Amino acid sequence: MGLWLLDTDTLARSRFVISPLTETVAALIDLEEAVASHPVQQKWLTAHLTAYREQLARDAVAAAVVRAGFRYSWIADFLIPAPVGDGTPRVDEELRRVRTTPPATARADLTAALGGGSLPHALRRDDLPERSAALLEWVWTRTVLPDWERRRRVLEADVVARTRQLSDGGWAMALDGLRPRTRWLGGGRLQINAHDNPPRDISGAQLLFVPVTPRRGWVTWDEPHRYAVVYPCSGVLTGEEDRPAPQALRALLGPGRARILALLGTPMSTTQLVSLTGLALGSVGRHLKVLLDAGLVLRRRAGRSVLYYRSEAGDLLVEAVRHGRPGPPAAVNAE
């Protein structure tokens, strides 16, 4: 099996991060495979697949990079750099790392992805990194960026849930079900896949866990400093956040608080709530305080952000109102 061996310091420094470029690579693979796993993804594919195929038809080099670099069993390393930095990296900085890859390294990575042998003539060129970065930038700008705020909320929700599991049950619980055949074995051993590869000692390196919304995953590294496990997050883009709050909930809590409580089925920051509700920052803060005091909402820090999410009582109240069932008593001022 594929094992990464790590010491306690590496494990202690491990963290969950969000990467726009990693989400973009996952989206590109979805476009290439063109198979939807749920209705919202099918809607996204319908909106973007034709333009993506037309883009590849116009750019033979980009099409050759996709055919060679995104194989089922291996992705060319230079296309999937591990994230850098303490917070969510900027996509232009991540693309710059692809763009500044030495051409010989890009060609070697594509050759390895193909399983060795001779590189196709279309890829024997020095502008491979630039052309590859241009394709990824196109996928980001045209297919991911318009929906990035929604995607980011889903990813942040997964990070909050994993962080909570980590604090409650340690790494074994946090990594359980991360991706198929990935699990914490204890004793400094992380199983990352079922491949029959020699164990890799990553002691002293930075270990990152990176969620993506598409249902796929991979591992990547910038040896010897940084290693990352990319995994499908626990949520999907359902469109639930666009539903209006039920009328009965608005009557009980007031329109502002009802809208906020309905939205917090997915953890969100105050900035996200301001953007979604159109309310002023001060109003959102006051509504959150009332909901916190009533026990309908909880909060948790994720990196530099404070995310708010419904408590069990909040979930019960929202579901009861939506389905017309009596909910738990809630001492909440409706003004």
C-alpha positions as CSV (number, residue, x, y, z in Angstrom):
1,M,0.0,0.0,0.0
2,G,1.1,3.7,-0.4
3,L,2.3,4.9,3.0
4,W,3.6,8.2,4.1
5,L,5.7,8.1,7.3
6,L,5.7,11.2,9.5
7,D,6.9,12.3,12.9
8,T,4.9,14.0,15.6
9,D,6.1,17.5,14.6
10,T,4.9,17.0,11.0
11,L,1.5,15.8,12.2
12,A,1.2,18.7,14.7
13,R,1.8,21.2,11.8
14,S,-0.6,19.5,9.5
15,R,-3.6,21.6,8.5
16,F,-6.6,21.8,6.2
17,V,-6.4,24.5,3.5
18,I,-8.5,25.7,0.5
19,S,-6.8,26.2,-2.9
20,P,-8.5,27.9,-5.9
21,L,-6.0,26.2,-8.3
22,T,-6.7,22.8,-6.9
23,E,-10.4,23.4,-7.3
24,T,-9.7,24.5,-10.9
25,V,-7.7,21.3,-11.7
26,A,-10.6,19.2,-10.3
27,A,-13.1,21.2,-12.4
28,L,-10.9,20.6,-15.5
29,I,-10.9,16.9,-14.9
30,D,-14.7,17.0,-14.5
31,L,-15.0,18.8,-17.9
32,E,-12.7,16.3,-19.5
33,E,-14.7,13.3,-18.2
34,A,-18.1,15.0,-18.7
35,V,-19.9,12.7,-16.2
36,A,-22.1,14.3,-13.6
37,S,-22.7,12.8,-10.2
38,H,-25.6,15.0,-9.2
39,P,-28.0,17.5,-10.8
40,V,-26.2,20.7,-10.0
41,Q,-23.0,19.3,-11.5
42,Q,-24.9,18.3,-14.6
43,K,-26.2,21.9,-14.9
44,W,-22.6,23.2,-14.5
45,L,-21.4,20.8,-17.2
46,T,-24.2,21.8,-19.6
47,A,-23.3,25.5,-19.1
48,H,-19.5,25.0,-19.7
49,L,-18.7,21.8,-21.6
50,T,-19.2,23.2,-25.1
51,A,-17.0,26.2,-24.5
52,Y,-14.3,24.0,-23.0
53,R,-14.3,21.7,-26.0
54,E,-14.2,24.6,-28.3
55,Q,-11.2,26.0,-26.4
56,L,-9.3,22.8,-26.7
57,A,-10.1,22.7,-30.4
58,R,-8.6,26.1,-30.9
59,D,-5.4,25.2,-28.9
60,A,-3.8,22.0,-30.0
61,V,-1.0,22.3,-27.4
62,A,-3.5,22.7,-24.5
63,A,-5.4,19.7,-25.8
64,A,-2.2,17.7,-25.9
65,V,-1.3,18.7,-22.3
66,V,-4.7,17.5,-21.2
67,R,-4.4,14.2,-23.0
68,A,-0.9,13.6,-21.6
69,G,-1.0,15.3,-18.2
70,F,-4.3,14.2,-16.7
71,R,-4.3,10.5,-16.8
72,Y,-6.5,8.3,-14.6
73,S,-3.6,6.9,-12.6
74,W,-1.3,10.0,-12.6
75,I,-1.3,13.7,-13.1
76,A,1.8,15.6,-14.2
77,D,3.3,17.0,-11.1
78,F,3.9,20.6,-12.4
79,L,0.1,21.0,-13.0
80,I,-0.8,20.3,-9.4
81,P,1.6,22.3,-7.1
82,A,0.9,21.9,-3.4
83,P,-0.6,25.1,-1.9
84,V,1.8,27.6,-0.2
85,G,1.1,30.1,2.5
86,D,-0.9,30.4,5.8
87,G,-4.3,31.3,4.3
88,T,-6.2,30.6,1.1
89,P,-3.6,31.3,-1.7
90,R,-4.4,33.7,-4.5
91,V,-5.0,31.9,-7.8
92,D,-2.7,34.2,-9.7
93,E,0.2,33.2,-7.4
94,E,-0.7,29.5,-7.8
95,L,-0.8,29.9,-11.6
96,R,2.6,31.7,-11.5
97,R,4.1,28.6,-10.0
98,V,2.8,26.6,-13.0
99,R,3.9,29.3,-15.4
100,T,7.5,29.5,-14.1
101,T,8.1,25.7,-14.2
102,P,11.4,25.0,-16.1
103,P,10.4,23.7,-19.5
104,A,12.5,20.5,-19.1
105,T,10.7,19.8,-15.8
106,A,7.3,20.2,-17.5
107,R,8.3,17.8,-20.3
108,A,9.7,15.3,-17.8
109,D,6.5,15.4,-15.7
110,L,4.3,14.9,-18.8
111,T,6.5,12.0,-19.9
112,A,6.1,10.4,-16.4
113,A,2.3,10.9,-16.6
114,L,2.3,9.0,-19.9
115,G,4.2,6.1,-18.3
116,G,7.5,6.9,-20.0
117,G,8.5,6.5,-23.6
118,S,8.6,9.2,-26.2
119,L,6.8,12.6,-25.6
120,P,4.3,13.5,-28.4
121,H,5.8,16.0,-30.9
122,A,3.2,18.7,-29.9
123,L,4.7,18.7,-26.4
124,R,8.4,19.0,-27.3
125,R,8.4,22.8,-26.8
126,D,9.7,25.3,-24.3
127,D,6.4,27.2,-23.7
128,L,4.6,24.2,-22.2
129,P,4.4,25.8,-18.7
130,E,2.9,29.0,-20.1
131,R,0.4,27.2,-22.4
132,S,-0.6,24.9,-19.5
133,A,-1.1,27.9,-17.1
134,A,-3.2,29.7,-19.8
135,L,-5.5,26.7,-20.0
136,L,-5.9,26.5,-16.2
137,E,-6.5,30.2,-16.1
138,W,-9.2,29.9,-18.7
139,V,-10.9,27.1,-16.7
140,W,-10.7,29.2,-13.5
141,T,-12.0,32.4,-15.1
142,R,-14.8,30.8,-17.2
143,T,-16.0,27.9,-15.1
144,V,-14.9,28.2,-11.5
145,L,-14.7,31.9,-10.6
146,P,-18.4,32.7,-11.4
147,D,-19.3,30.1,-8.7
148,W,-16.3,30.5,-6.4
149,E,-18.1,32.0,-3.5
150,R,-20.5,29.2,-3.3
151,R,-17.8,26.6,-3.8
152,R,-15.7,28.3,-1.1
153,R,-18.5,28.1,1.4
154,V,-18.9,24.4,0.8
155,L,-15.2,23.9,1.2
156,E,-15.0,26.0,4.4
157,A,-17.9,23.9,5.8
158,D,-15.8,20.7,5.3
159,V,-12.8,22.3,6.9
160,V,-14.9,23.3,10.0
161,A,-16.3,19.7,10.2
162,R,-12.9,18.1,9.9
163,T,-11.4,20.5,12.4
164,R,-14.2,19.6,14.8
165,Q,-13.6,15.9,14.3
166,L,-9.9,16.4,14.9
167,S,-10.5,18.2,18.2
168,D,-13.0,15.5,19.3
169,G,-11.3,12.3,18.2
170,G,-7.9,13.0,16.9
171,W,-6.5,12.4,13.4
172,A,-8.0,8.9,13.1
173,M,-11.5,10.4,13.2
174,A,-10.6,13.5,11.1
175,L,-9.1,11.4,8.3
176,D,-11.7,8.6,8.4
177,G,-13.4,8.6,5.0
178,L,-11.2,11.4,3.6
179,R,-10.9,9.5,0.3
180,P,-11.0,5.8,-0.7
181,R,-8.2,3.9,0.9
182,T,-6.8,6.9,2.8
183,R,-6.7,6.5,6.5
184,W,-4.6,7.1,9.6
185,L,-3.0,3.8,10.7
186,G,-1.3,5.2,13.8
187,G,2.4,4.9,14.7
188,G,3.3,7.7,12.3
189,R,1.8,6.0,9.3
190,L,-0.7,7.6,6.9
191,Q,-2.1,5.3,4.2
192,I,-2.7,7.5,1.1
193,N,-3.8,4.9,-1.5
194,A,-3.6,1.2,-2.3
195,H,-0.7,1.4,-4.7
196,D,2.2,-1.0,-4.1
197,N,4.8,1.8,-3.7
198,P,7.7,1.9,-1.2
199,P,6.9,4.0,2.0
200,R,7.8,7.6,1.7
201,D,9.3,9.4,4.8
202,I,8.0,12.9,4.9
203,S,9.1,13.7,8.4
204,G,10.0,17.4,8.8
205,A,7.8,18.5,5.8
206,Q,4.6,20.4,5.8
207,L,1.5,18.2,5.3
208,L,-1.7,19.7,3.9
209,F,-5.2,18.4,3.4
210,V,-7.0,20.1,0.5
211,P,-10.8,19.7,-0.1
212,V,-12.4,20.0,-3.5
213,T,-16.0,20.0,-4.4
214,P,-15.8,17.5,-7.4
215,R,-15.8,13.8,-6.3
216,R,-12.2,13.0,-6.8
217,G,-8.8,13.3,-5.2
218,W,-5.0,12.9,-5.6
219,V,-1.7,13.5,-3.8
220,T,1.0,16.0,-4.7
221,W,4.2,17.3,-3.3
222,D,7.0,19.8,-3.7
223,E,9.9,17.7,-2.3
224,P,11.1,17.8,0.3
225,H,9.2,20.7,1.8
226,R,5.5,20.2,1.2
227,Y,3.1,17.3,0.7
228,A,-0.7,17.5,0.1
229,V,-3.6,15.1,0.0
230,V,-6.5,16.4,-2.1
231,Y,-9.8,14.9,-1.2
232,P,-13.5,15.3,-2.1
233,C,-15.2,17.4,0.5
234,S,-18.2,16.1,2.4
235,G,-20.7,18.6,0.8
236,V,-21.8,19.2,-2.7
237,L,-23.0,22.3,-4.6
238,T,-26.7,21.9,-3.9
239,G,-28.0,25.4,-4.4
240,E,-29.7,25.1,-1.0
241,E,-28.1,28.5,0.1
242,D,-30.3,30.3,-2.5
243,R,-33.6,29.1,-1.1
244,P,-35.6,31.8,0.8
245,A,-36.3,31.4,4.4
246,P,-39.7,29.9,5.1
247,Q,-42.5,32.4,5.8
248,A,-43.2,30.8,9.2
249,L,-39.6,31.3,10.2
250,R,-39.6,34.9,9.1
251,A,-42.7,35.5,11.2
252,L,-41.1,33.9,14.2
253,L,-37.6,35.5,14.1
254,G,-38.0,38.4,11.7
255,P,-36.8,38.4,8.1
256,G,-33.2,39.2,8.8
257,R,-32.6,36.5,11.4
258,A,-34.7,34.0,9.6
259,R,-32.6,34.5,6.4
260,I,-29.3,34.1,8.4
261,L,-30.5,31.0,10.3
262,A,-31.7,29.4,7.0
263,L,-28.3,30.1,5.4
264,L,-26.3,28.7,8.2
265,G,-26.9,25.1,7.3
266,T,-23.4,25.6,5.8
267,P,-20.9,27.4,8.0
268,M,-20.3,31.0,6.9
269,S,-18.4,34.1,7.9
270,T,-20.0,37.5,8.6
271,T,-18.6,38.8,5.4
272,Q,-20.3,36.0,3.4
273,L,-23.6,36.6,5.3
274,V,-23.4,40.3,4.4
275,S,-22.9,39.5,0.8
276,L,-25.8,37.0,0.6
277,T,-28.3,38.9,2.7
278,G,-27.6,42.5,1.6
279,L,-27.7,43.5,5.3
280,A,-25.1,45.8,6.8
281,L,-22.2,44.3,8.8
282,G,-23.6,45.7,12.1
283,S,-27.0,44.2,11.5
284,V,-25.6,40.8,10.7
285,G,-23.5,41.0,13.9
286,R,-26.6,41.9,16.0
287,H,-28.7,39.1,14.5
288,L,-25.9,36.6,15.0
289,K,-25.6,37.6,18.7
290,V,-29.3,37.0,19.3
291,L,-29.1,33.6,17.5
292,L,-26.0,32.7,19.5
293,D,-27.6,33.7,22.8
294,A,-30.7,31.6,21.9
295,G,-28.6,28.5,21.2
296,L,-29.7,28.3,17.6
297,V,-26.2,29.1,16.2
298,L,-22.7,28.1,17.1
299,R,-19.3,29.5,16.0
300,R,-15.9,28.2,15.3
301,R,-12.6,29.6,14.1
302,A,-11.2,28.2,10.8
303,G,-7.8,29.8,10.0
304,R,-8.3,33.5,10.2
305,S,-12.1,33.4,9.8
306,V,-14.8,32.9,12.4
307,L,-17.5,30.7,10.9
308,Y,-21.1,30.5,12.2
309,Y,-23.3,27.4,11.7
310,R,-26.6,26.1,13.0
311,S,-26.7,24.2,16.3
312,E,-28.8,21.0,16.6
313,A,-31.6,23.1,18.0
314,G,-31.3,25.5,15.0
315,D,-31.4,22.6,12.6
316,L,-34.5,21.2,14.3
317,L,-36.3,24.6,14.2
318,V,-35.6,25.2,10.5
319,E,-36.6,21.7,9.5
320,A,-39.7,21.8,11.6
321,V,-40.9,25.0,10.1
322,R,-40.1,23.9,6.6
323,H,-42.1,20.7,7.0
324,G,-44.9,22.2,9.1
325,R,-44.0,20.3,12.3
326,P,-43.8,21.8,15.8
327,G,-40.3,22.8,16.6
328,P,-38.4,23.1,19.9
329,P,-39.3,26.2,22.0
330,A,-37.0,29.1,21.2
331,A,-36.7,32.2,23.4
332,V,-35.9,34.6,20.5
333,N,-36.9,38.2,20.2
334,A,-38.6,38.6,16.8
335,E,-37.7,42.2,16.3
